[in-house]
Amino acid sequence: MNSKIIFAGGSGRFGKIFKDIKSSYKILYPSKKELNILKLNSIIRYIKKTKPKYFIHAAGLSRPMSIHDKNIRKSIKLNIIGTSNVVIACSMFKLKLIYFSTGYVYPGIKGNYTEDDAIKPFNKYAWSKLGGEASVMLYDNSLILRLIMCEEPFNHKIAFKDIKTNFIFHKHIAKILPKLIKYKGILNVGGKVQTIYNFAKKYNPKIKKASGRYYFPKNISMNTTKLKKILKNKTISQF
């Protein structure tokens, strides 16, 4: 049985953590020289060479989020055109595609957004990820993960007291990702709904409160009922 996975984005923050997770899958982490998402032929050559069954697309441009305002060319190329190239290549070889998107594609006003709720990104980073989603949605053999990930430890001196979200550490997503790749469609992936301050103070009791209304809408939380059913109602921390 072919259980080989191409993981694009292995040098990124999440990729570095995912490499430490034990898995029954054989996971390949091509360098940019081996697989460049901006060059369709580069992706095709690597797929022909390695003959995988799955393609996890976690490559792209994320932070600092201000870069998506300052350099829209780079944002479009990496997150939209690069993703389109990956979709084309996966469709040519009938690979299962898993795409890393963001929960920021939801409006962030009422919170508890389900996968079927209307989307309206509140920043340009999320618009670039939604642009990638648009191409992935054209390919039926795909899974879009709308994630709200956070580095461990929480590396900020302040935390927003008035913004609710589903922050979850990279390491917890890395543990559950192999359990998700066989599913299709769209899936919200996040932790417990709480303010960013309440999340952060568990790991840094001395962290200071601040208002985040200038940076985020008030409730960017997602409904993770589908995720919990897949994990059989176990909590993220158990993985």
C-alpha positions as CSV (number, residue, x, y, z in Angstrom):
1,M,0.0,0.0,0.0
2,N,1.4,3.4,-1.0
3,S,1.6,5.5,2.2
4,K,4.2,8.1,0.9
5,I,3.5,11.8,1.5
6,I,5.2,14.8,0.1
7,F,5.3,17.6,2.7
8,A,5.9,21.0,1.1
9,G,7.0,23.5,3.7
10,G,9.3,21.4,5.8
11,S,11.6,24.3,6.7
12,G,8.7,26.3,8.1
13,R,7.7,26.6,11.8
14,F,5.1,23.8,11.6
15,G,7.2,21.6,9.3
16,K,10.1,21.6,11.7
17,I,7.8,20.3,14.5
18,F,6.0,17.8,12.2
19,K,9.4,16.2,11.4
20,D,9.6,15.0,15.0
21,I,6.3,13.2,15.0
22,K,6.4,9.4,14.6
23,S,4.1,8.2,11.8
24,S,3.3,5.1,9.8
25,Y,3.5,7.2,6.7
26,K,6.8,7.7,4.8
27,I,7.1,11.5,4.7
28,L,9.3,13.3,2.2
29,Y,10.5,16.9,2.9
30,P,11.8,18.3,-0.4
31,S,14.0,21.4,-0.3
32,K,13.0,24.4,-2.4
33,K,15.6,23.3,-4.9
34,E,14.0,19.9,-5.2
35,L,10.4,21.2,-5.3
36,N,9.6,24.9,-6.0
37,I,5.9,25.6,-5.8
38,L,6.3,28.6,-8.1
39,K,7.5,26.3,-10.9
40,L,4.9,23.7,-12.0
41,N,7.5,21.6,-13.8
42,S,9.5,21.4,-10.6
43,I,6.5,19.9,-8.7
44,I,5.8,17.5,-11.5
45,R,9.4,16.3,-11.7
46,Y,9.5,15.6,-8.0
47,I,6.1,13.8,-8.0
48,K,7.3,11.6,-10.9
49,K,10.5,10.8,-9.1
50,T,9.0,9.9,-5.7
51,K,5.5,8.6,-6.7
52,P,3.6,9.6,-3.5
53,K,-0.1,9.1,-2.6
54,Y,-0.6,12.3,-0.6
55,F,0.6,15.9,-0.9
56,I,0.5,18.1,2.2
57,H,0.8,21.8,1.2
58,A,2.0,23.8,4.1
59,A,4.4,26.0,2.1
60,G,3.7,29.7,1.6
61,L,3.9,33.1,3.1
62,S,2.5,33.8,6.6
63,R,4.2,36.1,9.0
64,P,4.7,38.9,9.6
65,M,1.2,39.4,8.5
66,S,2.0,43.0,7.5
67,I,4.1,41.7,4.6
68,H,0.8,40.9,2.8
69,D,-0.1,44.6,2.9
70,K,3.4,45.7,2.0
71,N,4.3,43.2,-0.7
72,I,1.2,41.9,-2.4
73,R,3.2,40.5,-5.3
74,K,5.0,38.1,-3.0
75,S,1.7,37.2,-1.2
76,I,0.0,36.5,-4.5
77,K,2.8,34.5,-5.9
78,L,3.4,32.2,-2.9
79,N,-0.1,31.8,-1.5
80,I,-2.2,31.9,-4.6
81,I,-0.1,31.1,-7.7
82,G,2.0,28.6,-5.8
83,T,-1.0,26.8,-4.4
84,S,-2.6,26.7,-7.9
85,N,0.5,25.0,-9.2
86,V,0.3,22.4,-6.5
87,V,-3.4,21.8,-7.3
88,I,-2.6,21.3,-11.0
89,A,0.2,18.9,-10.3
90,C,-1.9,16.9,-7.8
91,S,-4.8,16.7,-10.2
92,M,-2.4,15.4,-13.0
93,F,-1.3,12.5,-10.8
94,K,-4.5,12.0,-8.8
95,L,-2.8,12.7,-5.5
96,K,-4.8,13.5,-2.3
97,L,-4.1,17.1,-1.5
98,I,-4.1,18.5,2.1
99,Y,-4.0,22.3,2.1
100,F,-3.1,24.5,5.1
101,S,-5.5,27.5,5.2
102,T,-6.5,29.7,8.1
103,G,-9.5,30.3,10.3
104,Y,-9.0,34.0,9.5
105,V,-11.1,33.5,6.4
106,Y,-14.2,33.9,8.6
107,P,-15.5,37.4,9.4
108,G,-14.6,37.2,13.1
109,I,-17.7,38.9,14.4
110,K,-20.0,36.3,16.0
111,G,-17.5,33.5,16.4
112,N,-18.3,29.7,16.5
113,Y,-18.0,29.6,12.7
114,T,-18.8,26.2,11.1
115,E,-17.3,25.0,7.9
116,D,-20.5,25.9,6.1
117,D,-20.7,29.5,7.3
118,A,-20.1,32.5,5.0
119,I,-16.5,33.6,4.7
120,K,-15.1,37.1,4.5
121,P,-11.4,37.5,5.4
122,F,-10.5,40.4,7.7
123,N,-6.9,40.8,6.6
124,K,-4.9,40.4,3.5
125,Y,-3.1,37.4,4.8
126,A,-6.4,35.6,5.0
127,W,-7.4,36.8,1.5
128,S,-4.2,35.3,0.1
129,K,-5.0,31.9,1.8
130,L,-8.6,32.1,0.5
131,G,-7.2,32.6,-2.9
132,G,-5.4,29.4,-2.5
133,E,-8.6,27.7,-1.2
134,A,-10.4,28.7,-4.4
135,S,-8.0,26.6,-6.5
136,V,-8.1,23.7,-4.1
137,M,-11.9,23.7,-4.1
138,L,-11.8,22.9,-7.9
139,Y,-10.1,19.6,-7.1
140,D,-12.4,17.1,-5.4
141,N,-9.6,14.9,-4.0
142,S,-8.6,17.5,-1.4
143,L,-8.9,18.5,2.2
144,I,-8.7,22.2,3.3
145,L,-7.7,22.6,6.9
146,R,-8.7,26.0,8.4
147,L,-6.2,26.3,11.2
148,I,-5.4,28.7,14.0
149,M,-1.9,27.7,15.1
150,C,0.4,29.1,17.7
151,E,4.0,28.6,18.5
152,E,5.0,27.2,21.9
153,P,5.9,28.8,24.1
154,F,3.6,31.8,23.6
155,N,6.3,34.2,22.7
156,H,4.6,37.6,23.3
157,K,4.8,40.0,26.3
158,I,1.1,40.8,26.1
159,A,-2.0,38.9,25.2
160,F,-5.4,40.3,24.1
161,K,-8.1,40.1,26.7
162,D,-11.0,40.9,24.3
163,I,-10.3,38.6,21.4
164,K,-11.7,35.1,21.4
165,T,-10.1,32.4,19.3
166,N,-9.1,28.7,19.1
167,F,-5.4,28.9,19.5
168,I,-3.6,25.5,19.4
169,F,0.0,24.7,19.5
170,H,1.9,23.4,16.4
171,K,2.8,20.2,18.3
172,H,-0.8,19.3,18.9
173,I,-1.8,19.7,15.2
174,A,1.3,17.7,14.2
175,K,0.1,14.8,16.3
176,I,-3.4,14.7,14.9
177,L,-2.6,15.5,11.3
178,P,-2.0,11.9,10.2
179,K,-5.5,11.1,11.5
180,L,-7.1,13.7,9.2
181,I,-5.5,13.3,5.8
182,K,-7.9,10.7,4.5
183,Y,-10.9,13.1,4.9
184,K,-12.1,15.5,2.2
185,G,-13.8,18.9,2.1
186,I,-13.2,21.6,4.7
187,L,-12.3,21.1,8.3
188,N,-11.9,23.6,11.1
189,V,-8.9,22.7,13.3
190,G,-8.3,24.5,16.6
191,G,-8.4,24.2,20.4
192,K,-10.7,25.4,23.1
193,V,-12.6,28.7,22.5
194,Q,-11.2,31.3,24.9
195,T,-9.6,34.7,24.9
196,I,-6.0,35.0,23.8
197,Y,-5.2,36.2,27.3
198,N,-6.8,33.2,29.0
199,F,-4.9,30.9,26.6
200,A,-1.6,32.6,27.2
201,K,-1.7,33.0,31.0
202,K,-1.7,29.2,31.5
203,Y,1.8,29.2,30.1
204,N,2.9,32.6,31.4
205,P,1.1,33.7,34.5
206,K,2.9,37.1,34.4
207,I,1.8,38.0,30.9
208,K,0.1,41.4,30.6
209,K,-3.4,42.1,29.3
210,A,-4.0,44.3,26.3
211,S,-6.8,45.2,23.9
212,G,-6.6,43.6,20.5
213,R,-9.6,45.4,18.8
214,Y,-7.2,47.4,16.6
215,Y,-5.7,44.2,15.2
216,F,-8.6,41.6,15.1
217,P,-12.4,41.4,15.1
218,K,-13.7,40.4,18.5
219,N,-14.5,36.7,18.0
220,I,-12.5,34.7,15.5
221,S,-13.4,31.4,17.0
222,M,-14.4,28.3,15.0
223,N,-16.8,25.5,15.6
224,T,-14.7,22.3,15.8
225,T,-17.6,19.7,16.1
226,K,-16.5,17.9,12.9
227,L,-12.9,17.6,14.2
228,K,-14.1,16.2,17.6
229,K,-16.2,13.6,15.8
230,I,-13.2,12.5,13.7
231,L,-11.1,12.3,16.9
232,K,-14.0,10.5,18.7
233,N,-14.5,13.4,21.1
234,K,-11.0,13.2,22.6
235,T,-9.4,16.5,23.5
236,I,-6.5,17.9,21.5
237,S,-4.2,17.6,24.5
238,Q,-4.5,13.8,24.5
239,F,-2.7,13.5,21.2
